[in-house]
Amino acid sequence: RRGGPRVIDLHWRIPGVDAPPDDAWRILSEHTEPIQVGAEVVESLRPEGIALAAVLHAAFHGRAHGRSLRDLERALEVLDRDTWTEAAQLATRLNAAEAFAAGLRLVPAGELSAAALGLPEVCSPRRRLLASDQPEGSVGLLRITEPAPVRERLLRYALLPSRAHMRASSTLAARGRAGLVLAYLLRAGRRAVQLPAAIRAVRASRASTRPPR
């Protein structure tokens, strides 16, 4: 479109897939088929791979993203039971079973499918948070507070993202030095307003995984 930044979102892995990237690519490549796109023939995922992608996309965005939920509901309408069984098996091979279970349970029809497939309960705080009505900033806050060797880098990014990121995500930041400074200040203000709700969401995701006393 004319005007404004143009951002292309390139993925080197699928969120929710915890298998090593090379293994994930090899496994997913076993579940493709050729399709016609315009004048070209390209490789695309087979139905079980499409089902998996729809579920993991919904699991990543949670209940706040209506489009991914509609895509999931449509997939549940048109794909048969055998396809969903294959999708669940594929999720297990990709070490994505918990994300698959969390995403499928986001919609009523998926709840029924998850029960029929015997999918596990979702235990990790991260998966619970991603599949909830996550407030803005809550996922980043959880990542910062979890034990990790990259915590300092995550904290630095949360507080002060790179100038390239700011210019790509904000038209104000792309207007020069003054616009960049103002964009940083506005971002800090938004994060301060969002912080109480984010803290409550992170606490809830952790509390729901604690064993009873």
C-alpha positions in Angstrom: 0.0 0.0 0.0 1.1 3.6 -0.4 2.7 5.3 2.6 3.7 4.0 5.9 6.2 1.2 6.7 6.1 -2.1 4.8 6.8 -5.1 7.1 7.3 -8.6 5.8 6.9 -11.2 8.6 9.4 -14.1 7.8 9.2 -17.2 10.0 12.1 -19.6 10.3 10.0 -21.8 12.6 6.3 -22.2 13.7 5.5 -20.8 17.2 4.6 -23.8 19.4 6.9 -26.2 17.7 9.7 -27.1 20.1 11.5 -29.6 17.9 14.8 -28.4 16.5 14.2 -26.3 13.3 16.0 -28.7 11.0 14.0 -31.6 12.3 10.8 -29.6 12.1 11.4 -28.7 8.5 12.2 -32.3 7.6 9.0 -33.6 9.3 6.8 -31.0 7.8 8.3 -31.6 4.4 6.9 -35.1 4.6 3.4 -33.7 4.8 3.3 -31.6 1.7 1.7 -31.8 -1.7 1.9 -29.7 -4.9 -0.8 -27.0 -5.6 -1.3 -24.6 -8.4 -0.8 -20.9 -7.6 -1.4 -18.8 -10.7 1.0 -20.2 -13.4 3.3 -21.9 -10.9 3.2 -25.3 -9.1 4.4 -25.0 -5.4 4.5 -27.2 -2.4 1.9 -26.7 0.3 1.0 -28.6 3.5 -1.5 -31.4 3.3 -4.7 -31.2 5.2 -3.2 -32.6 8.5 -0.5 -29.9 8.3 -3.0 -27.2 7.6 -5.0 -28.3 10.6 -1.8 -28.2 12.8 -0.9 -24.7 11.5 -4.4 -23.4 12.1 -4.4 -24.7 15.7 -0.9 -23.4 16.5 -1.7 -20.0 15.0 -4.7 -19.7 17.3 -2.7 -20.9 20.3 0.0 -18.2 19.7 -2.5 -15.3 19.4 -5.1 -16.5 22.0 -8.7 -15.4 22.3 -7.9 -11.8 21.5 -7.3 -12.6 17.8 -10.6 -13.2 16.1 -9.3 -14.0 12.7 -7.2 -17.0 13.9 -10.1 -18.3 15.9 -12.4 -18.1 12.8 -9.7 -19.9 10.8 -9.7 -22.7 13.4 -13.4 -23.0 13.5 -13.5 -23.3 9.7 -10.8 -26.0 9.8 -12.9 -27.9 12.4 -15.9 -27.6 10.1 -14.3 -28.9 6.9 -11.6 -31.4 8.0 -12.6 -34.9 9.1 -11.8 -36.9 12.2 -9.0 -38.9 10.6 -7.3 -35.6 9.5 -7.4 -34.3 13.1 -6.0 -37.6 14.4 -3.1 -37.2 11.9 -2.6 -33.6 13.0 -2.4 -34.6 16.6 0.2 -37.3 15.8 2.1 -34.7 13.7 2.1 -32.3 16.7 3.6 -35.0 18.9 6.4 -35.6 16.4 7.1 -31.9 16.4 7.1 -31.6 20.2 4.1 -29.3 19.9 1.5 -31.4 21.7 0.8 -29.0 24.5 0.5 -26.0 22.2 -1.8 -28.1 19.9 -4.0 -29.0 22.9 -4.1 -25.4 24.1 -5.0 -24.0 20.7 -7.7 -26.6 20.0 -9.5 -25.9 23.2 -9.9 -22.2 22.4 -13.2 -22.8 20.6 -16.2 -25.1 21.6 -15.9 -27.5 18.7 -12.2 -27.8 19.4 -12.9 -28.7 23.1 -14.9 -31.7 21.8 -12.2 -32.7 19.4 -9.5 -32.4 22.1 -11.6 -34.7 24.4 -12.1 -37.2 21.5 -8.4 -37.2 20.7 -7.4 -37.7 24.3 -5.2 -34.6 24.3 -3.2 -33.7 27.5 -4.1 -30.9 29.8 -2.2 -27.6 29.4 0.2 -27.3 32.3 2.9 -24.7 31.4 2.2 -21.0 32.4 3.4 -19.8 29.0 0.9 -22.0 27.1 -2.0 -21.0 29.5 -1.2 -17.4 29.1 -0.9 -17.5 25.3 -4.2 -19.3 25.1 -6.0 -16.8 27.3 -7.3 -13.2 26.9 -3.8 -12.1 27.3 -3.3 -8.4 28.1 -0.8 -6.4 26.1 2.7 -7.0 27.4 1.9 -10.0 29.5 3.7 -12.6 27.4 6.9 -10.5 27.4 6.6 -10.0 31.1 6.3 -13.8 31.6 9.4 -14.4 29.5 11.4 -11.8 31.4 10.5 -13.3 34.8 11.2 -16.9 33.8 14.6 -18.4 34.5 16.6 -18.0 31.3 20.2 -17.3 30.3 18.9 -14.6 27.9 16.8 -12.7 30.5 19.0 -9.6 30.4 18.7 -9.4 26.6 14.9 -9.9 26.8 14.6 -7.2 29.5 16.7 -4.8 27.5 14.6 -5.4 24.4 11.4 -4.9 26.4 12.5 -1.6 27.8 14.4 -0.3 24.8 13.8 -2.0 21.5 16.1 -1.3 18.6 15.7 1.8 16.5 15.1 -0.5 13.5 12.2 -2.2 15.2 10.7 1.1 16.3 10.9 2.6 12.8 9.3 -0.6 11.3 6.5 -0.7 13.8 5.7 3.1 14.2 5.1 5.7 11.6 6.0 8.3 14.2 9.4 6.8 14.8 10.1 6.8 11.1 9.8 10.6 10.9 13.3 11.3 12.2 15.1 11.7 15.5 12.4 13.7 17.2 9.7 11.2 16.1 11.9 8.3 17.3 12.4 9.8 20.8 8.6 10.6 21.1 7.8 7.0 19.9 10.0 5.6 22.7 8.3 7.8 25.3 4.8 6.9 24.1 5.8 3.2 24.2 7.1 3.5 27.7 3.8 5.2 28.8 1.7 2.5 27.2 3.7 -0.2 28.9 3.3 1.5 32.3 -0.5 1.6 31.9 -0.6 -2.0 30.7 1.7 -3.3 33.5 -0.9 -4.0 36.3 -3.1 -6.1 34.0 -0.1 -7.9 32.6 1.1 -8.8 36.2 -2.3 -10.1 37.1 -2.4 -12.3 34.0 1.0 -13.7 34.6 0.1 -14.5 38.3 -3.1 -16.2 37.1 -1.2 -18.4 34.6 1.2 -19.5 37.3 -1.4 -20.0 40.0 -3.5 -22.3 37.8 -0.5 -24.7 37.5 0.4 -25.0 41.1 -0.5 -28.3 42.8 -3.1 -28.2 45.6 -1.7 -28.0 49.2 
